[in-house]
């Protein structure tokens, strides 16, 4: 008597599995479009900005230093002049923003 009831409950078919996994797929899709994809786009833009750095660009580092690129030493390191006769070596990937002259003119 109990065995036949148990088999009847387990014979619901494959649609039960799809209903159970659908919320997980939906959650993954939401995470992908709201978190993963925008982060990848932001990383790609940052990498392009870092690759396009040239001598004379005004930059801001992750540590908050503002200065002008004095010399590009290699693929990873640049020399940034932060004051007159004061130069520091900075890892390229820590440069967070390139300041254009138009922005500084608009703020004045």
KEKOL-257894 format. One line per 3 residues: number of its first residue (from 1); for each residue x, y, z of C-alpha. Coordinates in Angstrom, 2 decimals, always signed. Each point is the difference from the previous one (the first is absolute). Example, Ala and Ser with C-alpha at 12.3 -4.5 7.8 and 13.67 -1.06 7.14 Angstrom:
1	+12.30,-4.50,+7.80; +1.37,+3.44,-0.66
! end
This chain:
1	+0.00,+0.00,+0.00; +2.78,+2.50,+0.82; +2.21,-1.02,-2.88
4	-2.57,+0.77,-2.64; -0.59,+3.49,+1.48; +3.75,+0.72,+0.02
7	+0.39,-1.06,-3.62; -2.96,+2.13,-0.98; +1.64,+3.05,+1.58
10	+3.34,-0.60,-1.76; -1.59,-0.45,-3.43; -0.70,+3.71,-0.55
13	+2.25,+0.13,-3.11; +2.70,+2.37,-1.21; -2.09,+3.18,+0.26
16	+0.49,+0.08,+3.77; +3.76,+0.24,-0.49; -0.38,+2.91,-2.41
19	-2.26,+1.84,+2.42; +2.55,-0.48,+2.79; +2.98,+1.20,-2.04
22	-1.76,+2.96,-1.68; +0.45,+2.38,+3.00; +3.73,-0.78,+0.12
25	+0.37,+0.78,-3.71; -1.98,+3.21,+0.46; +2.18,+1.08,+2.94
28	+3.18,-0.68,-1.99; -1.35,+2.02,-2.95; -0.81,+2.96,+2.25
31	+3.47,-0.13,+1.60; +1.64,-0.17,-3.41; -1.81,+3.01,-1.44
34	+0.07,+2.15,+3.14; +3.42,-0.84,+1.47; +2.37,-2.02,-2.17
37	-0.52,+1.63,-3.39; +0.28,+3.65,+1.19; +3.13,-0.87,+1.99
40	+1.61,-1.59,-3.06; -0.86,+3.07,-2.07; +1.50,+2.31,+2.63
43	+3.20,-2.09,+0.13; +0.28,+0.08,-3.79; -0.37,+3.81,-0.07
46	+2.62,+0.39,+2.76; +2.45,-2.27,-1.85; -0.48,+2.04,-3.19
49	+0.55,+3.25,+1.93; +3.19,-1.34,+1.62; +1.32,-1.25,-3.34
52	-0.55,+3.41,-1.62; +1.96,+2.01,+2.59; +2.61,+2.32,-1.50
55	+2.59,+2.45,+1.27; -1.62,+3.26,+1.10; -3.37,-1.48,+1.05
58	-1.36,+1.35,+3.27; -1.07,-2.94,+2.16; -1.43,-0.96,+3.38
61	+1.23,-3.15,+1.72; -1.93,-2.36,+2.26; +1.90,+1.49,+2.94
64	-1.30,+3.46,-0.84; +3.18,+1.46,-1.47; -0.52,+2.44,-2.84
67	+2.79,+0.63,-2.45; +1.30,-0.04,-3.53; +1.58,-3.00,-1.67
70	+3.66,+0.87,-0.41; +1.33,-3.23,-1.46; -1.32,-3.43,-0.92
73	+2.59,-2.37,+1.44; -1.45,-3.32,-1.22; -3.30,-1.83,-0.46
76	-0.70,+0.02,+3.74; +1.60,+3.15,+1.43; -0.21,+3.71,-0.79
79	+1.72,+3.00,+1.56; -2.46,+2.65,+1.19; +1.01,+3.54,+0.92
82	-2.16,+1.05,+2.95; +1.75,+3.30,+0.75; +2.92,+1.99,-1.33
85	+3.11,-2.23,+0.18; -2.02,-2.78,+1.70; -0.49,-3.16,-2.03
88	-1.38,-3.33,+1.16; -0.16,-3.38,-1.70; -3.55,-1.31,-0.27
91	-1.38,-3.33,-1.16; -2.08,+0.69,-3.11; -3.00,-2.01,+1.17
94	-0.41,+2.27,+3.06; -0.75,+3.00,-2.20; -3.74,+0.43,+0.30
97	-0.72,+3.06,-2.12; +1.50,+2.18,-2.69; -0.86,+3.67,+0.50
100	-0.59,+1.91,-3.20; +0.66,+3.73,-0.26; -3.66,+0.58,-0.88
103	-1.13,-1.27,+3.41; +2.40,+2.29,+1.86; -1.07,+3.01,-2.11
106	-3.71,-0.68,+0.68; +0.52,-0.15,+3.77; +1.67,+3.43,+0.17
! end
